[in-house]
């Protein structure tokens, strides 16, 4: 087929296709003639039409979450105990009428912490200032008790008393050297009323340059909270429920000062053994170099330790030939590193016990063996 014949064939096909399309289109138009509809007369309505309002209320959908128990507000050590670890001391009412026997805030003296299951409690010694022992009543777990005996120790500012009771809380005691700055504690200023706190400092109750007897404990645990009038004698616990100490404060507004539990444990042990508080005696008065303040250098003095300023006559220190100017830097394995003072370290030792002191003398350290003596620091509460 030549090009001329091919073009002729294409042209014929196009003409035929066009004719067929026209016929088909006319047929379709006849079959789909539109229906003519006459519109209804238009009327004007006088009834107002409410506008369409789009709701802005959000759609609430519930999302399933994993069920999980909430963390307790208190450590389990407090939620699981059966009895309060703290009682309250009041001045005993004089009247017999019901209203006369109310134990209100006007009769409040201090709180007291249970120490043994058979009725021994502890409170600051100042609780009994100007108060007769027989005029004090203890409220604990809904019952009142009258103390049958009491022992007071001014060297530690502690007072111990006994009531006739059973099945009372008997806590474990935290060693003060295990309490560090920043540690978490829980205060119980009133029975079963807890508040969290933090150890702010571990300092003394005396001025930095005071000379203190080796038989007196001056170290106190200082919390970040401020004391209230009703805090005195309240308990301070660690998160495991061990006793850190009791609140010493007498007035509101100061940082809470806590008498360490190690001092409480030592004195209680002596009371249970001897009926009085006997302390291991060294017989020196010293300056705590860990808190002492000097103008200029310390010369050859160590940074920490107990600088002896006085030695008592006929004391174990005299017999061991300790002298003024010596610095006690260690008692056995206990280093006087500023976390504990000399008096507190000595409470860990029994009376008449032999110990070795590490003493800085001149420019060298020497070992000095000492047999500790015995002295009574308590008196009967009257």
C-alpha positions in Angstrom: 0.0 0.0 0.0 1.3 3.4 -1.1 1.3 6.4 1.2 -1.4 8.0 -1.0 -3.7 5.0 -0.6 -3.1 4.9 3.2 -4.1 8.6 3.6 -7.2 8.1 1.6 -8.3 5.1 3.7 -7.8 7.1 6.9 -9.9 10.0 5.6 -12.8 7.7 4.7 -12.8 6.1 8.2 -12.9 9.5 9.8 -16.0 10.6 7.8 -17.8 7.4 8.6 -17.0 7.7 12.3 -18.3 11.3 12.4 -21.6 10.3 10.7 -22.1 7.5 13.2 -21.3 9.7 16.2 -23.9 12.3 15.0 -26.7 9.7 14.7 -25.9 8.2 18.1 -25.9 11.6 19.7 -29.2 12.5 18.3 -30.8 9.3 19.5 -29.5 9.9 23.0 -30.7 13.4 23.1 -34.2 12.3 22.2 -34.2 9.6 24.9 -33.0 12.1 27.7 -35.2 15.1 27.0 -35.4 16.9 30.4 -38.7 17.2 32.2 -39.9 20.8 32.6 -41.0 21.6 36.2 -42.8 24.8 37.0 -41.5 26.3 40.3 -43.8 27.1 43.2 -44.7 30.7 43.8 -42.1 32.5 46.0 -43.4 33.8 49.4 -41.6 35.9 52.0 -41.7 34.3 55.5 -42.0 36.6 58.6 -41.0 33.9 61.1 -37.4 34.4 62.3 -35.1 31.5 61.6 -32.7 30.5 64.4 -29.0 30.7 63.4 -27.0 27.5 63.2 -24.7 27.3 66.2 -21.6 25.2 66.1 -20.9 23.5 69.5 -17.5 24.3 71.1 -17.8 21.6 73.8 -14.7 19.3 73.6 -15.3 15.7 73.0 -14.1 13.7 76.0 -12.7 10.3 75.4 -11.6 7.7 78.0 -8.2 6.3 77.5 -7.5 3.0 79.2 -4.4 3.0 81.4 -2.4 0.3 83.2 -3.6 -0.3 86.8 -0.9 0.5 89.3 -0.9 0.9 93.1 -0.1 4.4 94.3 3.1 4.9 96.3 2.3 5.2 100.0 2.6 8.6 101.6 4.5 7.1 104.6 7.2 4.4 104.7 5.7 1.0 105.6 7.6 1.1 108.9 5.0 3.6 110.2 1.9 2.3 108.5 2.3 -1.2 109.8 3.0 -0.5 113.5 0.3 -1.3 116.0 0.9 1.4 118.5 2.1 5.0 118.5 5.8 5.4 119.3 5.1 8.8 121.0 3.0 9.7 124.1 2.2 13.1 125.6 3.1 14.4 129.1 0.6 16.7 130.9 0.3 18.4 134.2 -2.1 16.2 136.1 -5.5 17.8 136.6 -6.7 18.5 140.2 -10.4 18.4 139.9 -12.7 15.3 139.7 -15.4 16.6 137.3 -15.2 15.5 133.7 -14.4 19.0 132.4 -11.7 19.4 135.0 -10.0 16.2 133.8 -9.6 17.4 130.2 -6.0 17.3 129.0 -5.8 20.5 127.0 -2.9 22.4 125.5 -2.8 24.6 128.7 -1.5 21.5 130.5 0.9 20.3 127.9 4.5 19.7 129.0 6.3 17.7 126.3 6.1 14.6 124.3 7.8 11.3 125.3 9.1 8.4 123.2 8.5 4.7 124.1 11.8 2.8 124.4 10.9 -0.6 125.8 7.8 -2.9 125.6 7.5 -2.8 129.4 7.1 0.9 129.9 10.3 3.0 129.7 10.0 6.4 128.0 12.4 9.2 127.3 11.8 13.0 127.2 14.1 16.1 127.5 15.3 16.7 131.1 13.9 20.3 130.9 10.4 18.8 130.9 10.6 18.5 134.6 11.9 21.9 135.4 9.6 23.4 138.0 7.3 20.4 137.9 6.9 17.7 140.6 7.2 14.2 139.3 4.0 13.2 140.9 2.1 16.0 139.1 2.8 14.5 135.7 0.6 12.2 133.7 1.3 10.4 130.5 -1.3 10.0 127.7 -0.6 7.2 125.2 -2.9 5.4 122.8 -6.0 6.7 124.5 -5.0 5.7 128.1 -3.3 7.7 130.9 -0.5 6.5 133.1 1.3 7.8 136.2 5.1 7.2 136.3 6.4 5.1 139.1 10.1 6.1 138.8 12.3 8.4 136.9 16.0 9.2 136.3 17.3 12.5 135.1 20.7 13.2 133.4 21.7 16.8 133.0 24.9 15.9 131.1 22.8 14.7 128.1 19.6 16.7 128.9 17.6 13.4 129.0 15.0 12.2 131.4 13.8 8.6 131.6 10.7 7.4 133.4 8.8 4.2 133.7 5.0 3.4 133.7 3.2 0.2 134.3 2.3 -1.0 130.8 3.0 -3.8 128.4 3.3 -4.4 124.6 4.6 -0.9 123.9 6.8 -0.1 120.9 10.5 -0.8 121.4 12.4 0.8 118.5 15.9 0.1 117.2 18.4 3.0 117.6 20.4 4.7 114.8 24.0 5.4 115.5 24.7 9.1 115.2 27.8 8.4 113.0 25.4 6.8 110.5 23.4 10.0 110.2 24.8 12.3 107.6 24.0 15.8 106.3 21.2 15.5 103.7 19.8 12.3 105.1 16.0 11.8 105.0 14.2 11.6 108.3 10.6 11.6 109.5 9.5 13.7 112.5 6.7 12.6 114.8 5.9 15.7 116.9 2.7 14.2 118.1 1.4 10.6 118.2 1.0 9.2 114.7 1.5 12.6 113.1 4.4 12.5 110.7 6.3 15.1 108.6 9.3 14.5 106.3 12.6 16.3 106.9 16.2 16.5 106.0 19.3 16.6 108.2 20.8 20.1 107.8 23.7 19.9 110.1 25.4 17.8 112.9 26.7 20.4 115.3 27.1 21.1 119.0 24.8 22.8 121.5 27.6 24.9 122.7 29.5 27.8 121.1 32.4 26.8 118.7 35.2 27.7 121.1 33.6 26.3 124.3 35.7 23.9 126.4 33.6 20.8 127.2 34.0 17.9 129.7 34.7 14.5 128.2 31.7 13.2 130.1 29.2 15.6 128.4 27.7 15.0 124.9 27.2 18.2 123.0 26.6 17.0 119.5 23.1 17.6 118.1 21.4 16.7 114.8 19.9 19.8 113.2 16.9 19.5 110.8 15.8 21.8 108.1 12.4 22.4 109.7 11.5 25.0 112.4 10.3 23.9 115.8 6.8 24.6 117.2 5.8 24.8 120.8 4.5 21.3 120.8 7.5 19.6 119.2 9.6 19.1 122.3 10.2 15.5 123.1 8.8 14.3 119.8 10.5 11.5 117.9 12.7 11.6 114.8 12.9 8.4 112.8 14.8 7.2 109.7 12.8 5.7 106.8 13.3 2.2 108.3 11.6 3.2 111.6 14.7 3.3 113.7 15.0 6.1 116.2 17.3 8.9 115.2 16.7 10.9 118.4 14.2 13.1 120.2 13.5 16.8 119.8 15.2 19.0 122.4 13.8 22.5 121.5 12.2 24.5 124.2 10.9 27.4 122.1 9.4 27.8 118.7 11.0 29.3 115.7 14.5 27.7 116.0 15.7 24.9 113.8 14.8 21.5 115.2 17.6 20.2 117.4 17.7 16.4 118.0 19.4 14.6 120.9 21.1 11.6 119.2 19.6 8.1 119.8 23.1 6.7 120.5 23.1 8.8 123.7 19.6 7.6 124.6 20.6 3.9 124.1 23.7 4.2 126.2 21.9 5.9 129.1 19.0 3.5 128.9 21.4 0.5 129.0 23.0 1.8 132.1 19.6 2.4 133.8 18.5 -1.1 133.1 21.8 -2.5 134.4 22.5 -0.4 137.4 19.3 1.7 138.1 21.3 4.9 137.3 23.4 6.4 134.5 27.0 5.5 134.8 29.4 6.8 132.3 32.9 5.8 131.3 35.1 8.5 132.7 38.3 10.0 131.1 38.6 13.2 133.1 39.6 15.9 130.7 38.1 19.1 129.4 38.8 19.8 125.7 38.2 22.0 122.7 36.7 20.4 119.6 39.1 21.4 116.8 36.5 20.4 114.3 34.4 23.5 115.1 37.0 25.8 116.7 37.8 29.1 115.1 41.3 30.7 115.0 42.7 34.0 113.8 45.4 32.9 111.4 47.0 29.5 111.2 46.6 26.6 113.7 50.4 26.2 114.0 51.0 22.4 114.4 47.5 21.5 115.5 45.5 18.9 113.6 42.4 20.0 111.8 40.2 17.7 113.9 40.4 16.2 117.4 39.9 17.2 121.0 42.5 19.7 122.3 43.0 19.1 126.0 42.6 22.3 128.1 42.4 20.7 131.6 43.0 17.4 133.3 41.1 16.5 136.4 42.9 15.3 139.5 42.9 11.6 140.3 41.3 10.9 136.9 42.1 8.1 134.4 43.7 10.8 132.2 46.2 11.8 135.0 47.1 8.2 135.4 47.7 7.8 131.7 49.9 11.0 131.8 47.7 13.0 129.4 48.5 16.7 129.6 47.3 20.1 128.5 48.1 20.7 124.8 47.6 17.0 123.8 45.1 16.4 121.0 43.1 13.2 121.2 42.5 12.3 117.5 41.3 8.7 118.0 39.7 6.4 120.6 40.3 2.8 119.5 39.0 2.8 116.0 36.7 5.8 116.5 38.3 8.8 114.7 37.3 12.2 116.0 36.6 13.5 112.5 34.0 16.1 113.4 30.9 13.8 113.0 31.1 12.9 116.7 32.6 14.6 119.7 34.8 13.0 122.5 31.9 12.7 125.0 29.7 10.9 122.5 32.5 8.4 121.5 33.1 7.6 125.2 29.4 6.7 125.7 30.0 3.6 123.5 32.4 2.1 126.1 31.6 0.4 129.4 32.9 1.7 132.6 36.4 0.4 133.8 37.2 -0.6 130.2 40.8 -0.4 128.8 41.2 1.6 125.5 44.0 3.0 123.4 44.0 6.7 122.5 45.9 8.1 119.5 47.2 11.4 120.8 48.9 14.1 118.7 51.7 15.5 120.9 54.1 18.1 119.6 54.6 17.0 116.0 54.0 13.3 116.3 51.1 10.9 117.1 51.6 8.5 120.0 49.5 5.6 121.4 48.3 6.1 125.0 46.7 3.2 126.8 44.0 4.3 129.3 41.7 2.4 131.7 38.5 4.4 131.7 36.9 5.1 135.1 33.3 5.3 136.2 31.1 8.2 137.2 27.4 8.6 138.0 25.8 11.5 136.1 22.1 10.9 136.9 19.8 11.7 139.7 16.3 10.5 140.8 13.5 12.7 139.5 11.5 14.1 142.4 
